[in-house]
Amino acid sequence: MEQKGMDPIEVNLFKQRISLLGLNKSGTKISEINKKDDIDFSRDTINLVKKPVSIEAVKPFNNSELSIYGTEFFNQTSIKFDPDFNIATPKGYVLGPGDELIILLTGLNESSVRSKISPEGNLQIPYAGIVYVNGFTIEQATGLIRNKMARVYPSLKSGQSSLTINLGSTRTIKVTLVGEVQTPGSYTISSLSTLFNALYLSGGPSLNGSLRSIELIRNNKIYKTVDFYTFLQQGLMDGNIRLEDQDVINFPVYRKRVSIYGEVKRPAIYELKPEEQLDDLIRYAGGYTDIAYRSVAKIDQITELEREVKDVPASLFSNFVPRNGDKVEIGSIQNKYANRVVLEGAVNRPGVYELSSGLSLSQLLKKADGLKPEAYLERAYIKRTLPNLEKEFISF
């Protein structure tokens, strides 16, 4: 080729192109061209052949990669969620057989008595007699005991003596857990135990159990329906009700679960109430990450016959109600800059600079505190990415 007048540099570039295309000197293929499914070559521009780019197949999202939100709370083997016995006697505590009371009389008359409530519900007080306290709160029982003891200790009426009653040891109660629970059955627990204590003891809901509508059944009626997300999300304990003997806790089957993944802080499978919307789901997931693309959410939805994809704009997040089984993807922003220029070479401050409107090369060099003394002034290069992502080199 050099003999035919082609420049030696052009000859070298031509050989490189031949090598990249997989041709030998005789023009036969070294690698088969029909592997376009795996390798894609873009056309070259000024003095440039782009490197081959691998094309990866888009993998469908696997829902098994996510955990069901809230279940990890019940899987912590290193901690215990037991009732606190080192607390003052709760004011609303209801007494029953097996409870032990500490009766302390101080003042003009002094006395200290520990007495346990009998199976019949009676409390035996020395010199005062028997008081029936079963089913009464600690405050109500204090009034009954005071009236009974005042007959023996008149100083209680005159105020010269005072009476204090505390809970010594507590009785046990029996509660039953049914429905979609990991370990259903009857449990014998302390009378100071609460609903959350029983939930933790049972291992929480099973795979199909609901955390949003846990039912506490008392005297064959639904006494309260508890949303455990209130505790998990906000730490509120208003659903942590003290249990009573023969209470039943029912875990119903969940009605709606939706997956959310991508650029959210807590990707998981969340249980939603029928009226909750997409913005509620994002809030449960902890909100967006720093690089989240917040303008659109992609919804993979199951219809009666097949799947379909929906692009939901941010303006509709508060109105869009996800369906059971939906998969929500929050994408990320593009990993590129809208106004970046990189200055390299023999300059005093190489690095990244803002490409402001009308910025000239001389202004850019001024920002970089000029050239170094050893800079070669006869030539410079500009490497530019075109809108079609091809590379362009400009020499001047």
C-alpha positions in Angstrom: 0.0 0.0 0.0 2.9 2.3 0.7 4.1 1.7 -2.8 0.7 2.9 -4.1 1.1 6.2 -2.4 -0.8 5.6 0.9 0.6 7.4 4.0 2.4 5.0 6.4 0.1 6.1 9.3 -3.0 5.4 7.3 -1.6 2.0 6.4 -1.1 1.2 10.1 -4.6 2.3 10.9 -6.0 0.2 8.1 -4.2 -2.9 9.5 -5.7 -2.2 12.9 -9.2 -2.1 11.4 -8.5 -5.4 9.5 -7.4 -7.0 12.8 -10.5 -5.8 14.7 -12.8 -7.1 12.0 -11.2 -10.6 12.4 -9.7 -10.8 8.9 -6.2 -12.3 8.1 -4.0 -11.2 5.4 -5.7 -13.3 2.8 -9.1 -11.8 3.7 -10.4 -14.9 5.4 -12.3 -14.6 8.7 -10.6 -15.5 11.9 -13.7 -15.0 14.0 -17.2 -15.5 12.6 -19.1 -12.3 11.8 -22.4 -13.9 12.6 -21.7 -13.5 16.3 -23.5 -10.2 16.3 -25.8 -11.4 19.0 -22.9 -11.2 21.4 -20.7 -8.5 19.9 -21.7 -5.2 18.5 -19.3 -2.9 16.6 -20.0 0.7 16.2 -18.7 2.6 13.2 -15.5 4.6 13.6 -15.2 8.3 13.3 -12.2 10.5 12.9 -9.2 8.4 13.5 -11.2 6.1 15.9 -12.4 2.5 15.9 -14.7 1.9 18.9 -14.1 -1.1 21.0 -16.5 -4.0 20.9 -19.4 -3.7 23.4 -20.9 -6.7 25.0 -24.7 -6.8 24.9 -26.2 -8.5 28.0 -29.7 -9.9 28.0 -32.1 -8.1 30.4 -32.8 -10.5 33.2 -36.3 -10.5 34.7 -36.5 -9.5 38.3 -36.7 -12.4 40.7 -39.1 -11.7 43.6 -37.3 -14.2 45.8 -34.4 -11.8 46.1 -36.5 -9.6 48.4 -37.7 -10.4 52.0 -41.1 -9.7 53.4 -40.9 -6.5 55.4 -41.2 -7.0 59.2 -40.5 -10.7 59.4 -36.8 -10.1 60.3 -38.1 -8.6 63.6 -39.2 -12.1 64.7 -36.0 -13.8 63.5 -33.6 -12.2 65.9 -32.2 -15.1 67.9 -29.7 -12.9 69.7 -32.3 -10.7 71.5 -35.3 -11.4 73.6 -38.6 -9.6 73.7 -39.7 -10.5 77.2 -42.0 -8.6 79.5 -40.3 -6.2 82.0 -40.8 -7.4 85.5 -38.8 -4.5 87.0 -41.5 -1.9 86.7 -44.0 -0.4 89.0 -47.4 -2.1 89.2 -49.4 -0.9 86.2 -52.5 1.1 87.2 -54.8 -0.9 85.0 -53.5 -4.3 85.9 -56.4 -6.7 86.7 -55.8 -9.1 89.6 -56.4 -12.8 89.4 -55.7 -16.1 91.2 -52.0 -16.6 91.7 -51.0 -12.9 92.0 -49.1 -12.0 95.1 -49.7 -8.6 96.8 -47.4 -6.8 99.2 -49.5 -4.9 101.7 -47.4 -2.2 103.5 -48.9 -0.2 106.5 -46.8 2.7 107.8 -47.3 5.5 110.3 -48.9 5.0 113.7 -49.4 1.4 112.9 -46.8 -0.6 110.9 -47.2 -3.9 109.2 -45.9 -5.7 106.1 -47.8 -8.6 104.7 -47.3 -10.7 101.5 -50.5 -12.6 100.5 -51.3 -14.6 97.4 -54.8 -14.5 95.8 -56.5 -17.9 96.1 -58.0 -19.9 93.2 -61.4 -18.5 94.5 -60.1 -15.0 94.1 -59.8 -14.2 97.8 -57.0 -12.4 99.6 -56.2 -13.4 103.2 -55.1 -10.5 105.5 -54.0 -11.2 109.0 -56.4 -9.8 111.7 -58.6 -8.2 108.9 -60.0 -11.2 107.3 -60.7 -12.2 103.7 -61.2 -9.7 100.8 -62.4 -10.8 97.3 -60.2 -9.0 94.7 -60.4 -11.3 91.6 -61.2 -9.2 88.5 -60.5 -5.9 90.1 -57.7 -3.5 89.1 -54.9 -2.8 91.6 -56.5 0.6 92.4 -59.9 -0.9 93.0 -58.4 -3.6 95.2 -56.5 -1.0 97.2 -59.8 0.6 98.1 -61.4 -2.7 99.2 -58.4 -3.7 101.3 -58.3 -0.2 102.9 -61.9 -0.4 104.0 -61.4 -3.9 105.4 -58.2 -3.0 107.3 -59.6 0.2 108.7 -61.9 -1.9 110.9 -58.7 -3.2 112.6 -56.5 -0.2 112.2 -58.5 3.0 113.0 -55.5 5.1 112.2 -56.1 4.5 108.5 -59.3 6.5 108.8 -57.7 9.3 110.8 -54.8 9.6 108.4 -52.2 8.7 111.0 -51.3 5.6 109.0 -51.0 5.1 105.3 -51.5 2.0 103.1 -49.4 1.0 100.1 -50.2 -2.1 98.0 -47.8 -3.4 95.3 -47.7 -6.4 93.1 -45.2 -9.0 94.4 -45.1 -12.0 92.0 -47.4 -12.3 89.1 -49.6 -15.2 88.0 -49.5 -16.9 84.6 -52.2 -16.7 82.0 -53.0 -18.8 78.9 -53.4 -17.2 75.5 -53.9 -19.0 72.1 -52.4 -18.0 68.7 -54.2 -19.2 65.6 -54.3 -18.5 61.9 -51.2 -17.8 59.7 -48.7 -17.9 62.5 -45.3 -19.7 62.6 -46.1 -21.7 65.8 -49.8 -21.8 66.5 -51.1 -23.1 69.8 -51.7 -22.2 73.5 -49.0 -20.4 75.4 -48.6 -20.0 79.2 -47.1 -16.6 79.8 -46.8 -14.0 82.5 -49.8 -11.9 83.3 -47.6 -8.8 82.6 -47.1 -10.0 79.0 -48.4 -7.8 76.1 -49.6 -8.6 72.6 -46.1 -7.9 71.2 -44.5 -10.4 73.7 -46.9 -13.1 72.5 -46.2 -12.3 68.8 -42.5 -12.5 69.3 -42.8 -15.8 71.3 -44.8 -17.4 68.5 -42.3 -16.5 65.8 -44.5 -14.0 64.0 -46.7 -14.6 61.0 -46.2 -17.5 58.5 -45.5 -16.9 54.8 -49.1 -15.9 54.2 -49.8 -14.1 57.5 -50.7 -10.5 57.7 -48.9 -7.9 59.8 -51.4 -5.2 59.1 -54.6 -6.7 60.6 -53.7 -8.8 63.7 -56.8 -9.6 65.7 -57.0 -9.7 69.4 -60.1 -11.7 70.4 -61.4 -11.4 73.9 -64.6 -13.0 75.2 -65.4 -14.3 71.6 -65.3 -10.8 70.1 -62.7 -8.9 68.2 -61.4 -6.6 70.9 -58.8 -4.8 68.8 -57.2 -5.0 65.3 -53.5 -4.1 65.4 -51.4 -2.8 62.5 -47.8 -3.9 63.4 -46.4 -1.4 60.8 -47.3 1.4 63.2 -44.7 -0.1 65.6 -42.1 -1.0 62.9 -42.3 2.3 61.0 -42.9 4.8 63.9 -42.1 2.9 67.1 -45.6 3.6 68.5 -46.7 1.1 71.1 -50.5 1.9 71.1 -51.2 -1.6 69.8 -49.1 -3.3 72.5 -52.1 -4.2 74.7 -51.7 -6.2 77.9 -53.1 -9.6 77.5 -55.7 -11.3 79.7 -56.3 -15.0 80.5 -58.0 -16.9 77.6 -57.2 -14.2 75.0 -57.0 -15.4 71.4 -54.6 -13.8 68.8 -55.5 -14.4 65.1 -53.2 -13.8 62.1 -55.4 -13.6 59.1 -54.2 -14.1 55.5 -52.7 -11.0 53.9 -54.8 -9.3 51.2 -52.2 -7.4 49.2 -48.4 -7.5 48.9 -46.3 -5.3 46.6 -42.6 -5.5 45.8 -40.4 -2.4 45.5 -36.8 -2.5 44.5 -34.2 -0.4 42.8 -33.2 3.0 44.2 -35.1 2.9 47.5 -33.5 2.6 51.0 -35.4 -0.5 52.0 -36.2 -2.8 49.0 -38.6 -5.4 50.2 -42.1 -6.9 49.8 -44.6 -4.7 51.7 -48.1 -5.4 52.7 -50.5 -2.6 51.8 -54.0 -1.9 52.9 -56.7 -1.7 50.1 -56.7 2.1 50.1 -52.9 2.8 50.3 -51.2 4.2 47.3 -47.8 4.3 45.6 -46.5 7.1 47.7 -47.3 5.2 50.8 -45.3 2.2 49.5 -42.3 4.5 48.8 -42.6 5.9 52.3 -42.6 2.4 53.8 -39.5 1.6 51.8 -37.6 4.5 53.5 -37.8 6.9 50.6 -35.4 7.3 47.7 -31.7 6.8 47.6 -29.5 9.7 46.6 -29.3 8.6 42.9 -32.9 7.7 42.4 -34.8 8.8 39.3 -37.9 10.2 40.9 -39.9 11.3 37.9 -41.3 7.9 36.9 -41.9 4.5 38.6 -42.1 1.4 36.5 -44.9 -1.1 37.5 -44.8 -4.7 36.5 -48.5 -5.7 36.9 -50.4 -8.9 36.7 -53.7 -8.8 34.7 -56.3 -11.5 34.3 -54.5 -12.9 31.2 -50.9 -11.7 31.3 -48.4 -9.2 32.6 -48.2 -5.5 31.6 -45.9 -2.7 32.3 -47.0 0.8 33.4 -45.0 3.9 33.6 -46.5 6.0 36.5 -45.3 9.7 36.6 -44.5 11.2 40.0 -47.6 13.4 39.8 -49.8 10.4 40.1 -48.0 8.6 42.9 -50.6 9.8 45.4 -53.5 8.5 43.2 -52.1 5.2 41.9 -53.3 2.2 43.9 -51.0 -0.8 43.4 -52.5 -4.3 42.9 -51.6 -7.4 44.8 -48.4 -8.9 43.2 -47.2 -5.7 41.6 -43.5 -5.1 41.3 -42.4 -1.5 41.5 -39.0 -0.4 40.1 -37.4 2.9 41.0 -34.6 3.5 38.5 -31.5 5.6 38.9 -30.3 8.8 37.2 -28.0 8.5 34.2 -24.3 8.2 35.0 -23.3 11.2 32.9 -22.8 14.9 33.2 -24.7 17.7 31.5 -21.9 20.3 31.8 -18.6 18.7 32.6 -15.2 19.3 30.9 -12.0 17.5 31.9 -8.7 19.2 31.6 -5.6 17.0 31.4 -1.9 17.3 30.7 0.7 20.0 31.4 -1.6 22.4 33.2 -1.2 23.6 36.8 -4.6 22.5 38.0 -5.8 19.5 35.9 -9.2 18.1 36.7 -13.0 18.6 36.2 -14.5 22.0 35.4 -17.9 23.4 34.8 -18.7 23.8 31.1 -20.5 27.1 31.4 -22.2 28.8 28.5 -19.7 30.4 26.1 -16.7 29.0 27.9 -13.6 29.3 25.7 -10.4 27.3 25.8 -8.4 30.3 27.0 -10.9 30.9 29.8 -10.7 27.2 30.8 -6.8 27.4 30.9 -7.1 30.6 33.0 -9.3 28.6 35.5 -6.6 26.0 35.6 -3.9 28.7 36.5 -2.4 28.3 33.1 0.2 26.0 31.5 3.2 24.4 33.2 6.6 25.6 32.0 7.3 22.2 30.3 4.1 22.3 28.3 4.4 21.5 24.6 2.8 24.5 22.9 2.7 23.2 19.3 -0.2 20.9 19.7 -3.2 20.1 21.8 -6.2 17.6 21.5 -9.9 17.8 22.3 -11.6 14.5 22.9 -15.3 15.0 22.5 -18.4 12.7 22.9 -21.0 13.3 20.3 -24.7 13.0 20.9 -24.7 9.6 19.3 -22.0 8.5 21.8 -19.3 8.3 19.2 -15.9 9.8 20.1 -14.3 12.6 18.2 -10.7 13.8 18.4 -9.8 17.3 17.3 -6.1 18.2 17.0 -5.0 21.8 16.8 
